[in-house]
Amino acid sequence: MDGQLGYLFAGFAVFWAGLFVYLLLLQTRIRSLTREVDRLEERLADAEADAAETPPRGGPSR
């Protein structure tokens, strides 16, 4: 009976350790994606600012 309890404890320990590692990896990926979204938002804002400063080409057509 004690041996079976040891296996049960080992199984739970492995499960919780795996879950902990998975959550750490997930947190790292979320941080990476957040940084990437921030960079893309900055690039988009810069592109919009450049487009607003650049006069239209060719002028009005009549």
PQR file with spaces between the fields and no chain letter, atoms N, CA, C, O and H, PARSE charges and radii, in Angstrom:
ATOM       1  N    MET     1       0.826   -1.197    0.000 -0.4000 1.5000
ATOM       2  CA   MET     1       0.000    0.000    0.000 -0.0000 2.0000
ATOM       3  C    MET     1       0.862    1.250    0.000  0.5500 1.7000
ATOM       4  O    MET     1       0.540    2.221   -0.685 -0.5500 1.4000
ATOM       5  N    ASP     2       1.970    1.244    0.769 -0.4000 1.5000
ATOM       6  CA   ASP     2       2.819    2.428    0.824 -0.0000 2.0000
ATOM       7  C    ASP     2       3.489    2.689   -0.515  0.5500 1.7000
ATOM       8  O    ASP     2       3.695    3.847   -0.878 -0.5500 1.4000
ATOM       9  H    ASP     2       2.232    0.456    1.325  0.4000 1.0000
ATOM      10  N    GLY     3       3.832    1.656   -1.249 -0.4000 1.5000
ATOM      11  CA   GLY     3       4.459    1.801   -2.561 -0.0000 2.0000
ATOM      12  C    GLY     3       3.526    2.475   -3.546  0.5500 1.7000
ATOM      13  O    GLY     3       3.944    3.311   -4.346 -0.5500 1.4000
ATOM      14  H    GLY     3       3.665    0.715   -0.953  0.4000 1.0000
ATOM      15  N    GLN     4       2.251    2.099   -3.478 -0.4000 1.5000
ATOM      16  CA   GLN     4       1.271    2.700   -4.373 -0.0000 2.0000
ATOM      17  C    GLN     4       1.073    4.175   -4.061  0.5500 1.7000
ATOM      18  O    GLN     4       0.874    4.986   -4.965 -0.5500 1.4000
ATOM      19  H    GLN     4       1.911    1.419   -2.828  0.4000 1.0000
ATOM      20  N    LEU     5       1.128    4.518   -2.783 -0.4000 1.5000
ATOM      21  CA   LEU     5       0.993    5.917   -2.389 -0.0000 2.0000
ATOM      22  C    LEU     5       2.183    6.730   -2.892  0.5500 1.7000
ATOM      23  O    LEU     5       2.029    7.889   -3.276 -0.5500 1.4000
ATOM      24  H    LEU     5       1.290    3.859   -2.048  0.4000 1.0000
ATOM      25  N    GLY     6       3.362    6.124   -2.889 -0.4000 1.5000
ATOM      26  CA   GLY     6       4.557    6.789   -3.421 -0.0000 2.0000
ATOM      27  C    GLY     6       4.430    7.070   -4.914  0.5500 1.7000
ATOM      28  O    GLY     6       4.815    8.137   -5.393 -0.5500 1.4000
ATOM      29  H    GLY     6       3.487    5.182   -2.576  0.4000 1.0000
ATOM      30  N    TYR     7       3.878    6.084   -5.649 -0.4000 1.5000
ATOM      31  CA   TYR     7       3.665    6.296   -7.080 -0.0000 2.0000
ATOM      32  C    TYR     7       2.640    7.398   -7.331  0.5500 1.7000
ATOM      33  O    TYR     7       2.790    8.197   -8.256 -0.5500 1.4000
ATOM      34  H    TYR     7       3.565    5.217   -5.260  0.4000 1.0000
ATOM      35  N    LEU     8       1.611    7.432   -6.510 -0.4000 1.5000
ATOM      36  CA   LEU     8       0.605    8.470   -6.639 -0.0000 2.0000
ATOM      37  C    LEU     8       1.221    9.844   -6.399  0.5500 1.7000
ATOM      38  O    LEU     8       0.978   10.783   -7.157 -0.5500 1.4000
ATOM      39  H    LEU     8       1.489    6.782   -5.760  0.4000 1.0000
ATOM      40  N    PHE     9       2.009    9.955   -5.353 -0.4000 1.5000
ATOM      41  CA   PHE     9       2.678   11.218   -5.054 -0.0000 2.0000
ATOM      42  C    PHE     9       3.626   11.607   -6.191  0.5500 1.7000
ATOM      43  O    PHE     9       3.662   12.770   -6.595 -0.5500 1.4000
ATOM      44  H    PHE     9       2.206    9.192   -4.736  0.4000 1.0000
ATOM      45  N    ALA    10       4.388   10.647   -6.706 -0.4000 1.5000
ATOM      46  CA   ALA    10       5.321   10.923   -7.804 -0.0000 2.0000
ATOM      47  C    ALA    10       4.560   11.383   -9.050  0.5500 1.7000
ATOM      48  O    ALA    10       5.000   12.292   -9.755 -0.5500 1.4000
ATOM      49  H    ALA    10       4.359    9.703   -6.377  0.4000 1.0000
ATOM      50  N    GLY    11       3.434   10.757   -9.309 -0.4000 1.5000
ATOM      51  CA   GLY    11       2.616   11.153  -10.458 -0.0000 2.0000
ATOM      52  C    GLY    11       2.109   12.574  -10.329  0.5500 1.7000
ATOM      53  O    GLY    11       2.158   13.347  -11.285 -0.5500 1.4000
ATOM      54  H    GLY    11       3.077   10.019   -8.736  0.4000 1.0000
ATOM      55  N    PHE    12       1.622   12.918   -9.146 -0.4000 1.5000
ATOM      56  CA   PHE    12       1.155   14.287   -8.920 -0.0000 2.0000
ATOM      57  C    PHE    12       2.301   15.282   -9.019  0.5500 1.7000
ATOM      58  O    PHE    12       2.138   16.369   -9.573 -0.5500 1.4000
ATOM      59  H    PHE    12       1.583   12.289   -8.369  0.4000 1.0000
ATOM      60  N    ALA    13       3.463   14.913   -8.481 -0.4000 1.5000
ATOM      61  CA   ALA    13       4.625   15.806   -8.526 -0.0000 2.0000
ATOM      62  C    ALA    13       5.043   16.068   -9.972  0.5500 1.7000
ATOM      63  O    ALA    13       5.345   17.204  -10.337 -0.5500 1.4000
ATOM      64  H    ALA    13       3.595   14.031   -8.031  0.4000 1.0000
ATOM      65  N    VAL    14       5.059   15.021  -10.789 -0.4000 1.5000
ATOM      66  CA   VAL    14       5.426   15.181  -12.199 -0.0000 2.0000
ATOM      67  C    VAL    14       4.393   16.049  -12.914  0.5500 1.7000
ATOM      68  O    VAL    14       4.744   16.924  -13.704 -0.5500 1.4000
ATOM      69  H    VAL    14       4.814   14.098  -10.492  0.4000 1.0000
ATOM      70  N    PHE    15       3.128   15.798  -12.629 -0.4000 1.5000
ATOM      71  CA   PHE    15       2.071   16.599  -13.252 -0.0000 2.0000
ATOM      72  C    PHE    15       2.221   18.077  -12.909  0.5500 1.7000
ATOM      73  O    PHE    15       2.192   18.923  -13.803 -0.5500 1.4000
ATOM      74  H    PHE    15       2.843   15.087  -11.987  0.4000 1.0000
ATOM      75  N    TRP    16       2.380   18.397  -11.626 -0.4000 1.5000
ATOM      76  CA   TRP    16       2.471   19.800  -11.218 -0.0000 2.0000
ATOM      77  C    TRP    16       3.752   20.451  -11.727  0.5500 1.7000
ATOM      78  O    TRP    16       3.741   21.627  -12.092 -0.5500 1.4000
ATOM      79  H    TRP    16       2.403   17.710  -10.900  0.4000 1.0000
ATOM      80  N    ALA    17       4.853   19.708  -11.757 -0.4000 1.5000
ATOM      81  CA   ALA    17       6.100   20.249  -12.309 -0.0000 2.0000
ATOM      82  C    ALA    17       5.929   20.553  -13.799  0.5500 1.7000
ATOM      83  O    ALA    17       6.369   21.597  -14.280 -0.5500 1.4000
ATOM      84  H    ALA    17       4.862   18.753  -11.461  0.4000 1.0000
ATOM      85  N    GLY    18       5.294   19.641  -14.518 -0.4000 1.5000
ATOM      86  CA   GLY    18       5.045   19.866  -15.946 -0.0000 2.0000
ATOM      87  C    GLY    18       4.141   21.052  -16.180  0.5500 1.7000
ATOM      88  O    GLY    18       4.378   21.847  -17.089 -0.5500 1.4000
ATOM      89  H    GLY    18       4.937   18.792  -14.128  0.4000 1.0000
ATOM      90  N    LEU    19       3.107   21.180  -15.372 -0.4000 1.5000
ATOM      91  CA   LEU    19       2.199   22.320  -15.500 -0.0000 2.0000
ATOM      92  C    LEU    19       2.925   23.632  -15.223  0.5500 1.7000
ATOM      93  O    LEU    19       2.713   24.623  -15.922 -0.5500 1.4000
ATOM      94  H    LEU    19       2.914   20.534  -14.633  0.4000 1.0000
ATOM      95  N    PHE    20       3.775   23.637  -14.211 -0.4000 1.5000
ATOM      96  CA   PHE    20       4.538   24.827  -13.863 -0.0000 2.0000
ATOM      97  C    PHE    20       5.463   25.237  -15.017  0.5500 1.7000
ATOM      98  O    PHE    20       5.540   26.414  -15.371 -0.5500 1.4000
ATOM      99  H    PHE    20       3.947   22.832  -13.643  0.4000 1.0000
ATOM     100  N    VAL    21       6.158   24.263  -15.595 -0.4000 1.5000
ATOM     101  CA   VAL    21       7.052   24.555  -16.722 -0.0000 2.0000
ATOM     102  C    VAL    21       6.245   25.069  -17.917  0.5500 1.7000
ATOM     103  O    VAL    21       6.657   26.025  -18.573 -0.5500 1.4000
ATOM     104  H    VAL    21       6.096   23.308  -15.308  0.4000 1.0000
ATOM     105  N    TYR    22       5.118   24.452  -18.200 -0.4000 1.5000
ATOM     106  CA   TYR    22       4.265   24.891  -19.295 -0.0000 2.0000
ATOM     107  C    TYR    22       3.804   26.335  -19.091  0.5500 1.7000
ATOM     108  O    TYR    22       3.825   27.132  -20.028 -0.5500 1.4000
ATOM     109  H    TYR    22       4.784   23.675  -17.666  0.4000 1.0000
ATOM     110  N    LEU    23       3.392   26.670  -17.875 -0.4000 1.5000
ATOM     111  CA   LEU    23       2.936   28.027  -17.606 -0.0000 2.0000
ATOM     112  C    LEU    23       4.074   29.041  -17.737  0.5500 1.7000
ATOM     113  O    LEU    23       3.855   30.162  -18.198 -0.5500 1.4000
ATOM     114  H    LEU    23       3.375   26.022  -17.113  0.4000 1.0000
ATOM     115  N    LEU    24       5.270   28.659  -17.338 -0.4000 1.5000
ATOM     116  CA   LEU    24       6.421   29.548  -17.518 -0.0000 2.0000
ATOM     117  C    LEU    24       6.696   29.792  -19.004  0.5500 1.7000
ATOM     118  O    LEU    24       6.941   30.925  -19.419 -0.5500 1.4000
ATOM     119  H    LEU    24       5.448   27.749  -16.964  0.4000 1.0000
ATOM     120  N    LEU    25       6.653   28.727  -19.795 -0.4000 1.5000
ATOM     121  CA   LEU    25       6.863   28.877  -21.237 -0.0000 2.0000
ATOM     122  C    LEU    25       5.764   29.728  -21.870  0.5500 1.7000
ATOM     123  O    LEU    25       6.030   30.547  -22.750 -0.5500 1.4000
ATOM     124  H    LEU    25       6.454   27.807  -19.458  0.4000 1.0000
ATOM     125  N    LEU    26       4.547   29.530  -21.422 -0.4000 1.5000
ATOM     126  CA   LEU    26       3.425   30.315  -21.933 -0.0000 2.0000
ATOM     127  C    LEU    26       3.589   31.791  -21.590  0.5500 1.7000
ATOM     128  O    LEU    26       3.323   32.656  -22.424 -0.5500 1.4000
ATOM     129  H    LEU    26       4.331   28.865  -20.707  0.4000 1.0000
ATOM     130  N    GLN    27       4.025   32.078  -20.375 -0.4000 1.5000
ATOM     131  CA   GLN    27       4.252   33.461  -19.960 -0.0000 2.0000
ATOM     132  C    GLN    27       5.348   34.104  -20.814  0.5500 1.7000
ATOM     133  O    GLN    27       5.224   35.264  -21.208 -0.5500 1.4000
ATOM     134  H    GLN    27       4.242   31.375  -19.698  0.4000 1.0000
ATOM     135  N    THR    28       6.408   33.364  -21.098 -0.4000 1.5000
ATOM     136  CA   THR    28       7.487   33.878  -21.939 -0.0000 2.0000
ATOM     137  C    THR    28       6.970   34.191  -23.333  0.5500 1.7000
ATOM     138  O    THR    28       7.307   35.229  -23.902 -0.5500 1.4000
ATOM     139  H    THR    28       6.509   32.421  -20.778  0.4000 1.0000
ATOM     140  N    ARG    29       6.163   33.310  -23.882 -0.4000 1.5000
ATOM     141  CA   ARG    29       5.606   33.526  -25.222 -0.0000 2.0000
ATOM     142  C    ARG    29       4.671   34.733  -25.238  0.5500 1.7000
ATOM     143  O    ARG    29       4.681   35.506  -26.196 -0.5500 1.4000
ATOM     144  H    ARG    29       5.889   32.466  -23.419  0.4000 1.0000
ATOM     145  N    ILE    30       3.875   34.903  -24.206 -0.4000 1.5000
ATOM     146  CA   ILE    30       2.962   36.047  -24.141 -0.0000 2.0000
ATOM     147  C    ILE    30       3.752   37.347  -24.076  0.5500 1.7000
ATOM     148  O    ILE    30       3.393   38.320  -24.739 -0.5500 1.4000
ATOM     149  H    ILE    30       3.867   34.275  -23.427  0.4000 1.0000
ATOM     150  N    ARG    31       4.830   37.378  -23.280 -0.4000 1.5000
ATOM     151  CA   ARG    31       5.670   38.582  -23.224 -0.0000 2.0000
ATOM     152  C    ARG    31       6.270   38.892  -24.583  0.5500 1.7000
ATOM     153  O    ARG    31       6.316   40.051  -24.996 -0.5500 1.4000
ATOM     154  H    ARG    31       5.122   36.588  -22.741  0.4000 1.0000
ATOM     155  N    SER    32       6.728   37.865  -25.278 -0.4000 1.5000
ATOM     156  CA   SER    32       7.316   38.052  -26.602 -0.0000 2.0000
ATOM     157  C    SER    32       6.289   38.610  -27.580  0.5500 1.7000
ATOM     158  O    SER    32       6.585   39.533  -28.339 -0.5500 1.4000
ATOM     159  H    SER    32       6.690   36.923  -24.943  0.4000 1.0000
ATOM     160  N    LEU    33       5.096   38.055  -27.560 -0.4000 1.5000
ATOM     161  CA   LEU    33       4.040   38.537  -28.450 -0.0000 2.0000
ATOM     162  C    LEU    33       3.622   39.964  -28.102  0.5500 1.7000
ATOM     163  O    LEU    33       3.319   40.755  -28.996 -0.5500 1.4000
ATOM     164  H    LEU    33       4.855   37.306  -26.944  0.4000 1.0000
ATOM     165  N    THR    34       3.603   40.294  -26.835 -0.4000 1.5000
ATOM     166  CA   THR    34       3.249   41.656  -26.415 -0.0000 2.0000
ATOM     167  C    THR    34       4.277   42.655  -26.934  0.5500 1.7000
ATOM     168  O    THR    34       3.917   43.724  -27.428 -0.5500 1.4000
ATOM     169  H    THR    34       3.849   39.652  -26.109  0.4000 1.0000
ATOM     170  N    ARG    35       5.568   42.301  -26.821 -0.4000 1.5000
ATOM     171  CA   ARG    35       6.616   43.178  -27.352 -0.0000 2.0000
ATOM     172  C    ARG    35       6.481   43.335  -28.859  0.5500 1.7000
ATOM     173  O    ARG    35       6.651   44.434  -29.388 -0.5500 1.4000
ATOM     174  H    ARG    35       5.860   41.433  -26.420  0.4000 1.0000
ATOM     175  N    GLU    36       6.177   42.247  -29.550 -0.4000 1.5000
ATOM     176  CA   GLU    36       6.019   42.309  -31.004 -0.0000 2.0000
ATOM     177  C    GLU    36       4.838   43.195  -31.394  0.5500 1.7000
ATOM     178  O    GLU    36       4.946   43.973  -32.341 -0.5500 1.4000
ATOM     179  H    GLU    36       6.039   41.354  -29.121  0.4000 1.0000
ATOM     180  N    VAL    37       3.730   43.093  -30.692 -0.4000 1.5000
ATOM     181  CA   VAL    37       2.567   43.935  -30.970 -0.0000 2.0000
ATOM     182  C    VAL    37       2.917   45.402  -30.724  0.5500 1.7000
ATOM     183  O    VAL    37       2.524   46.266  -31.507 -0.5500 1.4000
ATOM     184  H    VAL    37       3.643   42.461  -29.923  0.4000 1.0000
ATOM     185  N    ASP    38       3.644   45.691  -29.658 -0.4000 1.5000
ATOM     186  CA   ASP    38       4.057   47.072  -29.375 -0.0000 2.0000
ATOM     187  C    ASP    38       4.926   47.621  -30.505  0.5500 1.7000
ATOM     188  O    ASP    38       4.744   48.758  -30.939 -0.5500 1.4000
ATOM     189  H    ASP    38       3.964   44.988  -29.022  0.4000 1.0000
ATOM     190  N    ARG    39       5.879   46.799  -30.983 -0.4000 1.5000
ATOM     191  CA   ARG    39       6.743   47.241  -32.092 -0.0000 2.0000
ATOM     192  C    ARG    39       5.925   47.497  -33.348  0.5500 1.7000
ATOM     193  O    ARG    39       6.159   48.481  -34.049 -0.5500 1.4000
ATOM     194  H    ARG    39       6.027   45.875  -30.631  0.4000 1.0000
ATOM     195  N    LEU    40       4.970   46.622  -33.639 -0.4000 1.5000
ATOM     196  CA   LEU    40       4.141   46.797  -34.825 -0.0000 2.0000
ATOM     197  C    LEU    40       3.263   48.040  -34.715  0.5500 1.7000
ATOM     198  O    LEU    40       3.056   48.743  -35.704 -0.5500 1.4000
ATOM     199  H    LEU    40       4.781   45.822  -33.069  0.4000 1.0000
ATOM     200  N    GLU    41       2.745   48.313  -33.517 -0.4000 1.5000
ATOM     201  CA   GLU    41       1.939   49.524  -33.323 -0.0000 2.0000
ATOM     202  C    GLU    41       2.788   50.774  -33.529  0.5500 1.7000
ATOM     203  O    GLU    41       2.316   51.753  -34.106 -0.5500 1.4000
ATOM     204  H    GLU    41       2.914   47.742  -32.714  0.4000 1.0000
ATOM     205  N    GLU    42       4.041   50.750  -33.063 -0.4000 1.5000
ATOM     206  CA   GLU    42       4.930   51.897  -33.278 -0.0000 2.0000
ATOM     207  C    GLU    42       5.220   52.086  -34.761  0.5500 1.7000
ATOM     208  O    GLU    42       5.201   53.210  -35.263 -0.5500 1.4000
ATOM     209  H    GLU    42       4.425   49.954  -32.594  0.4000 1.0000
ATOM     210  N    ARG    43       5.487   50.987  -35.462 -0.4000 1.5000
ATOM     211  CA   ARG    43       5.742   51.088  -36.903 -0.0000 2.0000
ATOM     212  C    ARG    43       4.524   51.615  -37.643  0.5500 1.7000
ATOM     213  O    ARG    43       4.662   52.417  -38.567 -0.5500 1.4000
ATOM     214  H    ARG    43       5.502   50.074  -35.055  0.4000 1.0000
ATOM     215  N    LEU    44       3.346   51.179  -37.255 -0.4000 1.5000
ATOM     216  CA   LEU    44       2.123   51.649  -37.894 -0.0000 2.0000
ATOM     217  C    LEU    44       1.922   53.135  -37.634  0.5500 1.7000
ATOM     218  O    LEU    44       1.558   53.878  -38.545 -0.5500 1.4000
ATOM     219  H    LEU    44       3.235   50.527  -36.505  0.4000 1.0000
ATOM     220  N    ALA    45       2.155   53.575  -36.403 -0.4000 1.5000
ATOM     221  CA   ALA    45       2.014   54.995  -36.077 -0.0000 2.0000
ATOM     222  C    ALA    45       3.025   55.822  -36.862  0.5500 1.7000
ATOM     223  O    ALA    45       2.691   56.900  -37.352 -0.5500 1.4000
ATOM     224  H    ALA    45       2.451   52.971  -35.663  0.4000 1.0000
ATOM     225  N    ASP    46       4.264   55.328  -36.988 -0.4000 1.5000
ATOM     226  CA   ASP    46       5.281   56.038  -37.773 -0.0000 2.0000
ATOM     227  C    ASP    46       4.884   56.118  -39.238  0.5500 1.7000
ATOM     228  O    ASP    46       5.039   57.163  -39.871 -0.5500 1.4000
ATOM     229  H    ASP    46       4.536   54.452  -36.589  0.4000 1.0000
ATOM     230  N    ALA    47       4.371   55.016  -39.781 -0.4000 1.5000
ATOM     231  CA   ALA    47       3.953   55.002  -41.177 -0.0000 2.0000
ATOM     232  C    ALA    47       2.785   55.952  -41.407  0.5500 1.7000
ATOM     233  O    ALA    47       2.736   56.633  -42.432 -0.5500 1.4000
ATOM     234  H    ALA    47       4.245   54.167  -39.268  0.4000 1.0000
ATOM     235  N    GLU    48       1.860   56.006  -40.482 -0.4000 1.5000
ATOM     236  CA   GLU    48       0.721   56.928  -40.616 -0.0000 2.0000
ATOM     237  C    GLU    48       1.186   58.371  -40.517  0.5500 1.7000
ATOM     238  O    GLU    48       0.684   59.234  -41.237 -0.5500 1.4000
ATOM     239  H    GLU    48       1.900   55.452  -39.650  0.4000 1.0000
ATOM     240  N    ALA    49       2.143   58.644  -39.630 -0.4000 1.5000
ATOM     241  CA   ALA    49       2.677   60.002  -39.501 -0.0000 2.0000
ATOM     242  C    ALA    49       3.417   60.400  -40.771  0.5500 1.7000
ATOM     243  O    ALA    49       3.280   61.534  -41.230 -0.5500 1.4000
ATOM     244  H    ALA    49       2.550   57.943  -39.045  0.4000 1.0000
ATOM     245  N    ASP    50       4.202   59.484  -41.350 -0.4000 1.5000
ATOM     246  CA   ASP    50       4.908   59.770  -42.593 -0.0000 2.0000
ATOM     247  C    ASP    50       3.929   60.021  -43.731  0.5500 1.7000
ATOM     248  O    ASP    50       4.143   60.908  -44.557 -0.5500 1.4000
ATOM     249  H    ASP    50       4.313   58.563  -40.977  0.4000 1.0000
ATOM     250  N    ALA    51       2.866   59.248  -43.772 -0.4000 1.5000
ATOM     251  CA   ALA    51       1.861   59.417  -44.830 -0.0000 2.0000
ATOM     252  C    ALA    51       1.143   60.754  -44.682  0.5500 1.7000
ATOM     253  O    ALA    51       0.789   61.373  -45.686 -0.5500 1.4000
ATOM     254  H    ALA    51       2.691   58.527  -43.100  0.4000 1.0000
ATOM     255  N    ALA    52       0.928   61.200  -43.476 -0.4000 1.5000
ATOM     256  CA   ALA    52       0.246   62.479  -43.258 -0.0000 2.0000
ATOM     257  C    ALA    52       1.153   63.645  -43.634  0.5500 1.7000
ATOM     258  O    ALA    52       0.658   64.688  -44.061 -0.5500 1.4000
ATOM     259  H    ALA    52       1.216   60.697  -42.661  0.4000 1.0000
ATOM     260  N    GLU    53       2.464   63.495  -43.486 -0.4000 1.5000
ATOM     261  CA   GLU    53       3.410   64.572  -43.800 -0.0000 2.0000
ATOM     262  C    GLU    53       3.712   64.651  -45.286  0.5500 1.7000
ATOM     263  O    GLU    53       4.051   65.725  -45.783 -0.5500 1.4000
ATOM     264  H    GLU    53       2.866   62.647  -43.139  0.4000 1.0000
ATOM     265  N    THR    54       3.600   63.549  -46.008 -0.4000 1.5000
ATOM     266  CA   THR    54       3.944   63.508  -47.428 -0.0000 2.0000
ATOM     267  C    THR    54       2.779   64.047  -48.244  0.5500 1.7000
ATOM     268  O    THR    54       1.651   63.571  -48.114 -0.5500 1.4000
ATOM     269  H    THR    54       3.325   62.676  -45.605  0.4000 1.0000
ATOM     270  N    PRO    55       3.054   65.047  -49.090 -0.5600 1.5000
ATOM     271  CA   PRO    55       1.956   65.581  -49.936  0.2800 2.0000
ATOM     272  C    PRO    55       1.570   64.572  -51.007  0.5500 1.7000
ATOM     273  O    PRO    55       2.397   63.764  -51.428 -0.5500 1.4000
ATOM     274  N    PRO    56       0.321   64.615  -51.448 -0.5600 1.5000
ATOM     275  CA   PRO    56      -0.119   63.664  -52.476  0.2800 2.0000
ATOM     276  C    PRO    56       0.628   63.919  -53.789  0.5500 1.7000
ATOM     277  O    PRO    56       0.976   65.060  -54.093 -0.5500 1.4000
ATOM     278  N    ARG    57       0.874   62.869  -54.560 -0.4000 1.5000
ATOM     279  CA   ARG    57       1.587   62.987  -55.817 -0.0000 2.0000
ATOM     280  C    ARG    57       0.652   63.364  -56.953  0.5500 1.7000
ATOM     281  O    ARG    57      -0.491   62.908  -57.012 -0.5500 1.4000
ATOM     282  H    ARG    57       0.592   61.942  -54.313  0.4000 1.0000
ATOM     283  N    GLY    58       1.156   64.209  -57.864 -0.4000 1.5000
ATOM     284  CA   GLY    58       0.409   64.490  -59.086 -0.0000 2.0000
ATOM     285  C    GLY    58      -0.669   65.555  -58.954  0.5500 1.7000
ATOM     286  O    GLY    58      -1.126   66.086  -59.966 -0.5500 1.4000
ATOM     287  H    GLY    58       2.083   64.579  -57.816  0.4000 1.0000
ATOM     288  N    GLY    59      -1.073   65.871  -57.778 -0.4000 1.5000
ATOM     289  CA   GLY    59      -2.105   66.892  -57.626 -0.0000 2.0000
ATOM     290  C    GLY    59      -3.461   66.413  -58.114  0.5500 1.7000
ATOM     291  O    GLY    59      -3.623   65.251  -58.487 -0.5500 1.4000
ATOM     292  H    GLY    59      -0.702   65.440  -56.956  0.4000 1.0000
ATOM     293  N    PRO    60      -4.426   67.309  -58.109 -0.5600 1.5000
ATOM     294  CA   PRO    60      -5.782   66.913  -58.543  0.2800 2.0000
ATOM     295  C    PRO    60      -5.820   66.687  -60.060  0.5500 1.7000
ATOM     296  O    PRO    60      -5.156   67.380  -60.830 -0.5500 1.4000
ATOM     297  N    SER    61      -6.603   65.719  -60.447 -0.4000 1.5000
ATOM     298  CA   SER    61      -6.754   65.437  -61.895 -0.0000 2.0000
ATOM     299  C    SER    61      -8.080   65.977  -62.371  0.5500 1.7000
ATOM     300  O    SER    61      -9.121   65.769  -61.749 -0.5500 1.4000
ATOM     301  H    SER    61      -7.143   65.156  -59.820  0.4000 1.0000
ATOM     302  N    ARG    62      -8.017   66.694  -63.520 -0.4000 1.5000
ATOM     303  CA   ARG    62      -9.244   67.269  -64.088 -0.0000 2.0000
ATOM     304  C    ARG    62      -9.335   66.995  -65.548  0.5500 1.7000
ATOM     305  O    ARG    62     -10.300   67.402  -66.195 -0.5500 1.4000
ATOM     306  H    ARG    62      -7.170   66.862  -64.026  0.4000 1.0000
